[in-house]
Amino acid sequence: MLRLNFKRVVDLSQDMYIGMPGWQTSPDLKYEPLKRAARDLSNVTIITQMHMHLGTHVDTPLHSLPEGKTIDAYPLEGYMGDGVVLDFKGKGPAEEITGDDFADYEKSIKRMDVVMLCTDWSKKRGFNLNYLYKWPFLGESGCEFLTKKGVKAVGTEGMSIAGWSSTGVKAQPPVTKYSSNEIHTKLLRKGILIIEGLTNLDSVLQTEKTSRAFFVFAPINFTGSEAAPCRAMAFLDS
């Protein structure tokens, strides 16, 4: 019998449901019964509307690079690895995470690490301005720090690793000078995968400022897609 050597596992994935908060310029999730057991002897549900960046998901280079790698271009082990959760819970609404903010954590980050940014923003999940538009975001210098460290992936509790930069919503103007494409490209061009919409990172940290774990963030293997929903989790030995 296979025995995995860990003491605790933490689910880092949001639950998905009709009416869930999502990117405000993209379609909502819709699914409905296709078959019912009382009539058809089995239950079958059909998804009638869903985009790939809904809920907890992985972005690959094709998201911002025309010739970038797709979800199916990575082996399964590309979506897992050792890494660290960093405490950024002190960041406020629409506040940038800069290269200087990583200074205290430099020795905690190893080459090819999966780096998870804990802001506690998942606790604000709902139809409110803070959750929908004002999550703490990675800025240009933060991207440069992570690329120089040679990390494998970076994850966030916000709906995007970049700040809200859309001008198409009356309720909220851009909160950052950096475009979403600019920030994504800085990471994805270096082959750094992006995990967005995470939750429960505080459960990995507990009372510490950093916590190491083995992370899995395996997406559904959609051929030719730039992103896909994933089930993310952290395996800890304590």
Order of alpha helices (4+ residues) and beta strands (2+ residues): beta-beta-alpha-beta-beta-beta-beta-beta-alpha-beta-alpha-beta-alpha-beta-alpha-beta-beta
